[in-house]
Amino acid sequence: MPDHELLAVVCADHETIRSRLALLPHTRGTDQLEKVLKGAREKKDISPDLSILWKFMRNSGYDFRKATRYATKDPDSPTGDRGLEPAGAGPSIPRLGYYGCPEDQCARAWTGRPGHRDVPTCHIKGDPLAYRSV
């Protein structure tokens, strides 16, 4: 998985990851998670640290099916998940806004109504996800 996608998983699901890593005996998985988050905040090269964190996550039994759904829940979707529509599908007039990582560091994305008051927060910087024109 590319680094920007893994960082999106970490951002969107950091609480679950932290709790899973805390269950591992004799590891410093939670320390590694904090190292990745701190490095991302400081815009450092975190590739080696992400690679180590990925191994800890695998060993913790983290559900990697979530890794393909790194976006947060979409309150306007019947299932609650962000849906990906092929080009040309869906309504002809976009009704949802697209929001992404405020620092363009990861692939985290969320769709919601423009101006939606519950825009998710980036758990790396603490800022709300930024509106992106499509």
ChimeraX attribute file (.defattr): number of C-alpha atoms within 10 A of each C-alpha:
attribute: neighborCount
match mode: 1-to-1
recipient: residues
	/A:1	10
	/A:2	10
	/A:3	16
	/A:4	16
	/A:5	18
	/A:6	21
	/A:7	26
	/A:8	26
	/A:9	23
	/A:10	26
	/A:11	24
	/A:12	25
	/A:13	17
	/A:14	18
	/A:15	12
	/A:16	13
	/A:17	23
	/A:18	19
	/A:19	14
	/A:20	20
	/A:21	25
	/A:22	16
	/A:23	13
	/A:24	16
	/A:25	9
	/A:26	7
	/A:27	12
	/A:28	13
	/A:29	26
	/A:30	20
	/A:31	14
	/A:32	19
	/A:33	23
	/A:34	15
	/A:35	16
	/A:36	25
	/A:37	22
	/A:38	15
	/A:39	17
	/A:40	18
	/A:41	15
	/A:42	12
	/A:43	11
	/A:44	10
	/A:45	11
	/A:46	17
	/A:47	15
	/A:48	11
	/A:49	15
	/A:50	23
	/A:51	15
	/A:52	14
	/A:53	25
	/A:54	19
	/A:55	11
	/A:56	22
	/A:57	21
	/A:58	13
	/A:59	13
	/A:60	19
	/A:61	13
	/A:62	17
	/A:63	12
	/A:64	12
	/A:65	8
	/A:66	12
	/A:67	18
	/A:68	11
	/A:69	18
	/A:70	24
	/A:71	24
	/A:72	21
	/A:73	19
	/A:74	17
	/A:75	14
	/A:76	13
	/A:77	12
	/A:78	9
	/A:79	10
	/A:80	11
	/A:81	17
	/A:82	20
	/A:83	15
	/A:84	8
	/A:85	8
	/A:86	7
	/A:87	6
	/A:88	7
	/A:89	8
	/A:90	11
	/A:91	7
	/A:92	7
	/A:93	6
	/A:94	10
	/A:95	12
	/A:96	14
	/A:97	16
	/A:98	18
	/A:99	23
	/A:100	22
	/A:101	24
	/A:102	19
	/A:103	15
	/A:104	11
	/A:105	17
	/A:106	20
	/A:107	18
	/A:108	25
	/A:109	22
	/A:110	23
	/A:111	26
	/A:112	22
	/A:113	17
	/A:114	14
	/A:115	10
	/A:116	11
	/A:117	8
	/A:118	10
	/A:119	20
	/A:120	22
	/A:121	17
	/A:122	19
	/A:123	19
	/A:124	24
	/A:125	17
	/A:126	11
	/A:127	14
	/A:128	16
	/A:129	22
	/A:130	19
	/A:131	19
	/A:132	14
	/A:133	7
	/A:134	7
